[in-house]
Amino acid sequence: MEKQEHTDKRGYNTQEHWEKSGERSWKDYIWLFNNLKKHYLSKEPIGKILDIGCGHANFLDCCKENGSPAGNLFGIEGEPESLEICKKKGYSIASIDLETDKLPYPDNTFSVVICSQLIEHISKKAGTDLISEIYRVLKKDGLLLIYSPSYYNKTGQTMPFHIYCWKPYELRDLMRKTGYRNIVTKVSALQWYDLKVYNDSWHQRKYKQKPNLLELFLKYGVYALYKLTKSQRLLSQTAFAAYK
């Protein structure tokens, strides 16, 4: 039976965000590693892990710090500077064009694939193809974790480097059609500033600030409204754990 959960986690894995918000470390990805451990249900030990859109490989660093051998850690990254940093760390990193290229791995290679804040950076067709390619390279009972801003998140929609933001259950339905099973859906209700057109300097400041009482009231008010109505239009972020 499929489940739905609520989460407030959000992150951006782009070089542009790193340059403006400060470099991240592996410790900033412990929440993602913990989600990996929570949702990995295969009887087989965790083997190879692939992070698509791995940035500076901080999540791979987190996996390594928590016991994953470096030889089991793989990434895909297109930004040249980030790609160079990843290679210097010694990981196996591929640079491909996700709009046109298939994943450069054999079938049934990975225990876990991470796709965090990435799929909105490519077209809908490329995203559809990527979901299929991830299914191909996952092992039986392998885990896909995917995080992305909702179509109804105006900030996410208007970020200049976002191409296609998926409607919350549009992506879930695509995964079902592809063959993924036991999909766990996680949702995050809109924050009030998710209703604003993206402004780089304003939003960078906002992400760093702690919410005041009014903002907390609006945050939980919107979440309560979502719980009452279940309206997709009130969702800021969506995330999924799915299995092959």
Buried (B, 14 or more C-beta within 10 A) or exposed (E): EEEEEEBEEBBBBBBEBBEBBEEBEBEBBEEBBEBBEEBBEBEEEBBBBBBBBBBBBBBBBBBBBBEBEEEBBBBBBBBEEBBEBBBEBEBBBBBBEBBEBEBEBEEEBBBBBBBBBBBBBBEBEBBBBBBBBBBBBBBEBBBBBBBBBBBBBBBBBEBEEBBBBBBBBBBBEBBBEBEBEBBBBBBBBBBBBBBBEBEEEEBEEBBEEEBEEEBEEBBEEBBEBBEEEEEBEBBBBBBBBBBB
